[in-house]
Amino acid sequence: SNMSNKYLIVILRFHGDVLLTKPMIDNIKLNDPDGEIDLLLYKGTGSILEKEKDIDEILEIDNASEDNIFSRIKKEINLWTKVRSKRYDYAFFLTTQWRVVPISWAIGKAMKAAVDDKKRRKKLWTKSFSKIFPEALENHIVQRNLLALESLGLQIFNENLALDAAHLEIEYKALSDSFPFLNQGNAYCLIHPTSRREKKLWDKEKFGELISLLSKKNLSVVITSGPDQKEISYVEEILENADIVDQKVLNLAGKTSLLGLAALIKEAKFFIGLDSVASHIAASVSKESITLFGPSNPVNWKPWSDKSQIIAKQDLKNIEVVDVMSLIEEMPIQ
């Protein structure tokens, strides 16, 4: 039909979770080319998707707010008013905070799907949505997200995770103007050795040794991190441990946006990282990659691409440099 609908995707988690909604956005457009799609996210977590042409608006709410209770209530009421005025036809709730229930009420008579959760099987929860779709279980998060669409009668045309390449070219151009290293025809690999979560970190000494070995193989290394000072210092400590052959490393820790990071990964020979948004970005630009997995379940969270390889050990400390090097040796890179 040429009736275009309005869609809302609600995901109150982190950058990686937001990126993994991209296949939903693509499939909504394949069902309804004129449909308008909004996202409701925690403030700042949508930066990787902010240039995607298929997203109409990104609505943001605070995570744990510093505000007093009255100002928080006022903000929440403003949000309810806003979503009511949008007149959505479909809404998908991918996370299960209680605060999404009044948001669902405010949306009104749309078709609404929410993800199942053992702790949310009371009527107050289940009656607030049209359909409850299963949590990931033995599926990947991308597949779980697409089940949300199917639960409301939309068709799934593909399961691809791909960022729009046009913006990444612009980002890369800007970065290579700022950092001549990127213009020197250096074949580089990109390493993103940081994570917000302590449990997901590997080992500074091992990263240092890995970088030394790569630079001896005549590969340049671009190393990145998030904006947090703790991550930037962590990268500096890694580089102090590395024995680097003549200027083969460009340290961009804390210096790129997520889109800039995506552009750098896209132009790299390959990517090495931890279970974090950077590894999902590598999948979204279809890059050969190695991801070191600790406590998270790779069945649900491994990077969604057949070019992604993982090394998983409950305790990351048990992954050795030689494990990573032997995967690099086997990579189909020129």
Summary of the structure (lengths in Angstrom):
residues: 334
radius of gyration: 21.2
end to end distance: 47.8
largest distance: 64.8
contacts: 1083
relative contact order: 0.11
helix: 43%
strand: 17%
